[in-house]
């Protein structure tokens, strides 16, 4: 379960935003998948470039579209994202895995009038970020993962914006791993 944090007057409020994540292996060294929420969709691929035990290096490009139903002076309702992550996995043993990542996302954020061709109030953002996760394999087909990350958005016209972050816990299941 995710939540969107926003300001309502002088108070902070949270809007629940459940998320379903899916991934499907497409070949020996790549897979595709996405995230579906009540308010958006992101699709992407992950390409394993180097695998030398216990290390794996991958890149993961993605594209997404989001609707943010609450706005203030730093958010807009229509968001289109395009970016990529570089991911480094370290398998401590067959049960534990650490994952570190660096990302760069580009975002177009605009008002609903963009659908009429009016772009006043639109923003272009570049967001470098980093993440760190740890996974514990409960059995061959079930994994518990905790992850946190931080992005530092930069409005290309107006400068720096408030940092954003995420923190999550997920349960991943599928066919038995070949690890």
N, C-alpha and C positions, 0 to 999 in steps of 0.2 A: 504494500500500500504506500503510495506516495502522497504528498500534499503540496499544494501551492500556498506559500506564505505571502500575505499581502497586508498592507496597512489599511485600516478602516477607521478614519478619524485619527485619533492618537493611539489607538489600540492595534495590536497585531492579530490577524485572523488567519485561519487555515482552511483551505478547501480540499477535501479528500479527492484523490485522483488515482483510483486503482489501476494497476499495470499488469499486462500479460506479456511476457517475453518468450520468444520462441527462436530456436536455432535448428538447422538441418544440415547435416554433412552433404556436400555436393561432390566431393572428390577427395583424393588422398591428402591434399594440403589446403583445402579451403571449405568454408561453409557459408551459408546465408541465413538471414533471420531478421528479426525486428522486434519492436516494442509497440504494443497497441494499448492506448489509454482511452478514457472517456473523452479526452480532449485532443488527441493527436495520434500520429503514426510515424514511426521511424523505421526505415529499412536499411540494411547494410550487409556487407560481406566481411569475412575475416580470412586473411591469407597468411598461412604459415610460411615464412621465408627461410628460417634456419631452425633446425632441431638437432641439438647436440646435448645429450643427456648430461645434466639434469635441466638444461636451459632450452627455452623455445622463444623465438622472436617472431612476432606477427604484426601485420598492419591491418587496420579495420576501417575502411571508408564507409560513410553513411550519409543519408539524406532524410530529412523529416519535415513534417508540417504540423503545427500546433496552433490551437486556439486558446487564448488566455482570457477567460470571461471577466476577470477583474483587472482594472488598470489603475495606475497612478502616474505620476510624472516621469517614471523610469520604465514603464512597460507599455506595450501595445498589444492589441488582441490577436493580430495575425503574425505568425512567426514561421519562417522558412529557414531551415538549417542545412548546411552542407559542410562536411569536415572529415577528419580522419584521426585515428589513434594509432600510436606505436605501442605495442604491448610486449612486456618481457615476463615470461613465466619461469619460476624456479621451483622445481619439484624437490622438496626437502626429503621426502620419502614417498612411497606409494599412497599414503594417506593425506599428507599436507602439501599444499601448493601456495606459494606467494606470487602475486601478480602486481607489477608496477606498470603504469602507463603515462604517456605524455600525449596531449591532444591539441589540435588547433581546429576550432569551429568558426565558420563564417555564418552570420545570421542576418536576415532581412526581417525587421520588425516594423509593422505598419498598422494604421487604422483600417477599419472595415471599408473605407472609401477606396482602398486600393483595387477592389473588385470593380469599381467604376472608372478606373484609370487615373484617380487622383492620389498623388503620393505625398501631399503635404503632411508633415508630422512623421514621416518614415525615418527609420534609422538603419544604418549598416554597422554591424558589430563584428569585431574579431575577438575571439576568446581563447587564449592559450590556457591550458589546464593540465592537471596531474591527478592521478588516482592511485590508490593502493588497496589491494584486496588480499584476503586469506581464505582458502577453501579447505574444508575437511571432508574427506570421502567417508561417508557412513557405511556404505557397502558398494559393490561394484557398479550399481546403477543409481545411487543416491548421494548427492553432495550438498553440504551446507556451506554457504559463502557469505562473508561479511565484506563490505566495500565502502570506501569513502573517497570523495574527490573534491576538488576545488577548481573553479574557473575564474579568471580575471578579465571580465568583459571590457572592451575598449570601443567606445562609439567613435567611428572614424571621423565624424565632424565635431563632436562635443567633448571628446576625451574620455577619461576613465569613468567607469560606473562601479556600483557596489559589487564586491565579489559574490559569487554564488557557489553553492556547494551541495553535495548530496551525501547521504549516509544510508546504507541499506543492508538488509539481511534477506537472503533468498535461499530457496530450496530448489535444487535442480535435479531432475530425474530423467532417465532415458535408458537406452540399451547399455549393457555392461561395457565399461571402458576397456580399451586395449592397452592402457598405461602399464 
